Amino acid sequence: MTPAKPQQLSRQLLLSARNRINTPAEHKTPADLRRAVSDMYYAMFHRVCEAVVLPLGTDTSGIGFADAFSTLYRLPDHASVENRCKPVGSSTFSSAIKDFAAQLVVMKNKRQAADYDPWAKFDISAVQNDLTIVEKVMSGFDATAPDDQTRFAFLIVRRGRPEQKG
């Protein structure tokens, strides 16, 4: 069954990160900080996915909407995010999109450390700072024109073609 309106998973993941960070100190574990870092990256990644499907609109009643939505939503690839975001800094995109792209690269690398490096340490103040930055760049991204969000998202998901400046 197709939901009445597609959920914005990016906001839910950001809220999850915030909740993990705001857990009282006596109950907060190193795993909470690792998961918060991971949640922040995934919030940004899912925001890209949401921008890819933006042109579909929210009228879920159309034939094939759910299939098209799911197919497009799954286009972004974690492995290519970093490489696709790096040239955005020298593109014609707005500073808000450039900031989002740069922070997405930062969070991808932090997420990899959080999820796979048993020796990585995460300090609460650093994770709180990351949350502040991620919230700021996601708000900036959300404030940009929907067409620019989608243009950026398609730059990130494009596969097998030479890099083009935004």
N, C-alpha and C positions, 0 to 999 in steps of 0.2 A: 504494500500500500504506500502510495506517495504521500508525504506529509503535505499539509495545507500550504506551508511556506518552508523553504529550505532553511535549516538552522545555520547560524553563523558560529561555527565551531571555534573560530579564532578568538572571539570574545570569551567563550567558555574556558578555553585553555589559558587565557590571560588571567581570568578570575581564579582559576585553579592555582596558577603560580603565585598570585597575590595571597591566596588563602594559606598556601604552604609556608610562605615567608612570614605571615602574620601569626602562625602558630605560636603559642607561648613558648618561651625559651626552654622551659623545663621539659617540654614535650617535643621540641624540634630536634630532628636527627640529621646527621650528614646526608642521609638519603633524601630528606625533605628538600634540602638545598639543591642536591643534584636533580631531583625531579622538577623543582621550580625552574632551573636553568633549561631543562629539556622542554618543559611546558612553554616557556617563553619562545624558544626557537619554533616549536610546533605552532604556536599562535601566529607567528609571522609567516610560516610556511603555508598554513591554512588560509591566511589572508590573501596570499598570492592565488591559491586555488579558488577562493571566492571571487577574486577579480577576473579570473579566466571565465567564469560562468556568468558574470554580470550581464553580458549582452542578451542572455536568455530571458531575463526578466524574472518575475516571481509568479507568473500565471502558470500554475502547475497542471492545469486542466488539458493542455494541448497533448495530442497524440505524440508519444515519443519523448516528452519532456524529461521524464525521469531517466531514461536511457542516455539522452544527450547530456543532461546535467551530470550524471555519474561519470560518463566517459570523459567529458571536458575537465571535470573536477580532479580527476586522477592523472591528468597530463603532466603536471610538474614532477620533476625528478630530483630527489635529494642530492644525488651525486653531481648533477650539473649546476645546482643553484649557485655555488660559489663562483664557478667560471663564468656563468651568465650574468651575475651581478657585478663583477669587477669592472667591465667596460662602461657600466651605467654612469660611473663617476665623471666620465668625459663626454657624456651625451647631452642632448638638448632637453632632457627631462628636468622637471622642477627640482629645486633643492630638497623638497619634502620627499620626493621619490628617490633621489640620490641618497639621502640620509637613510631611508628605509632599506635600500639595497645594501649600503655599507654595513648597517647594523645586522641585516640578515646574514651576511657573511660572518660577522663576529659571532653571532649566536649559533650559527651552524658549527663553528669550530669549538665553541664552549659546550654545545650539546654533545658533540662527539667525545669530548673529555669527560663530561658528566656521565655519559652512558657507557663508555668503554674503558676509561683509564682508572684502574683501581687505586692509583697513587695520587690522582688529582684531588686537590683540596679546594673547598669552596667556603669562603668567608662570608658571613651573613651581610656585612656592610657592602661587599662587592656585589653580591646577588641582589641586594636591595637597590643598589645603584643601577645594575642592569635592568631591573624592572622599571625604574623611573625612565631610563632611556628608551626601552622598548615601548612603554606606554606613550611616550612623547612621539616617537617616530611613527607608531601605528596611528595615532591621532592625526599627525600631519598627512600621512598617506590617505587616511579616510577623508580628509578635507580637500584632497585634489579631485579634479574632474574625473568622473567615472570612465570616460574615454581614455584618459591618461593612465588610470589604474589598469585598465584592460590592455592597453598597448604595452605597458611595462610587463604585465603578467605573461603576455604572449612572447615577449622577448625572452623571458626566463624559460618558457616551456618549449620554444622552438628547438628542434633537433636536426642535426645533420646539415645545417646550412651555415655558411660563413657568418661571422659576427657582423652585425650592422649597428650603427649608432642609433640610439633612440631619437 
